[in-house]
Amino acid sequence: MAFLLLLPGCIPDPDSPPVSENPALDLASLQVQEGGQDRPLSPAFSPTVTSYVVSVSNQTTSVAVTATLANPQLARMRINNQSVSSGQAVGINLSLGSNPVAVLVEETAPSGQTRIYNLVINRAAPGSNRLASLVLSTGSLNPSFNGDQTSYSASVPFSTTQVIVTATAEDPAAKITINNQSVPSGQPSPAIPLNVGANNIVVVVTAQNGSTRSYTVVVTRQANVNLASLAVSAGALSPPFNKDVTEYQVNVPNETASTTITATIEQAGSTLAINGQPVASGQVFGPVPLNVGPNSFAVSVMAPDRITVKTYTVVITRAPSSNALLSTLTVTPGAMIPPFSPGTTTYTVINAGLFTTTANVTATVQEPNATITINGMSVDSGTTLQVPLPTPSTLITILVRAQDTVTTVTYSVTVNK
């Protein structure tokens, strides 16, 4: 049989999982009584929670711990290594500070599995004016709470307009005020309204002997740096605009060569900049040219405090061109029939000359990023290439590939000497 050794001052984790999921090991209840009155467990009792803390005053020198088995026919138990019956109270003498109590439940058959419920009873020091815990309804204390640390800070978003403070005294007999308002130990305070910026919350603990200790929490409510609206003329934002979403995409065809951006701030007094350039709220920014591929725009909102900044990013991706047409095509000597037209792809050149050995071919693309090959040879747009004419009738092929690298157009020219 195994037992858990708890050292004085060791406080168990309230969120620790049970040793076993065996229901035969469940407790039906766990009570700590002082003078016949129940002392509240933290957290509240649940058969699946195995770690608890109870705080008592300095005047409390002993308590009674009573554990009741959910299945007494299937299990037996010990409290601090003392065999007890289900529902039997065990007296625990208390030292100052932490007093660990271990309730061990053992299945009698068939597995002999065990589960330990850990209980720490904190007896306050004489005249204690320390807090045992300090919790905000939203936001986290910085640094983490320590009864000897009296100054804290916390940050909450602009949308948080109020906060509730729960302060628990180390000595249940101590009195607590929160911003000069009396609040029972361990009970939530009335809602405290928060202004934008720093808000001081003062928790004063008064011990039975009249000594006091003040804890200060500075809760900073962030300024409103939200946009009320955001739109681009190039297309629709994806996802649709939401002030809490900061990343957007827009895909546009190659024909869309520019865009405007219009952003409106939510809080008057904040300032707006797009790609670092100041812009009035609601003012149209642009038009701004769009390169092929991704174009990133940073829309930044700065709060009146000149410190808080929120940046929305819009990436507009312009598709590459699919234009694979020529703007001009000449083949000399000779006469090309029909006259060149970008949409006509088949031509004949006549009267090139019986003794002509080469033809001069010059092709120019409509879209500068398209590429040209003539009879398989790469040629710059507008550059003349001499093509051999080895036979009385020679086929010359001009292949144009668009910027998208997918779209192609082939022009064919048959040169007849």
Secondary structure, DSSP 8 states (H G I E B T S, - for coil): -------TT----TT---S---GGG-EEEEEEEETTEE---BS---TT--EEEEEE-TT--EEEEEEEES-TTTEEEEETTEEE-TT-EEEEE--SEEEEEEEEEEE-SSS--EEEEEEEEEE--TT---EEEEEESSS--BS---TT--EEEEEE-TT--EE-EEEEESSTTSEEEETTEE--TTSB---EE--SEEEEEEEEEE-TTS-EEEEEEEEEE-----EEEEEETTB--BS---TT--EEEEEE-TT--EEEEEEEESSTT-EEEETTEEE-TT-EEEEEE--SEEEEEEEEEE-TTSS-EEEEEEEEEE-------EEEEEEESSEEES---TT--EEEEE---TT--EEEEEEEESSTT-EEEETTEEE-TT-EEEEE--SSEEEEEEEEE-TTSS-EEEEEEEEE-
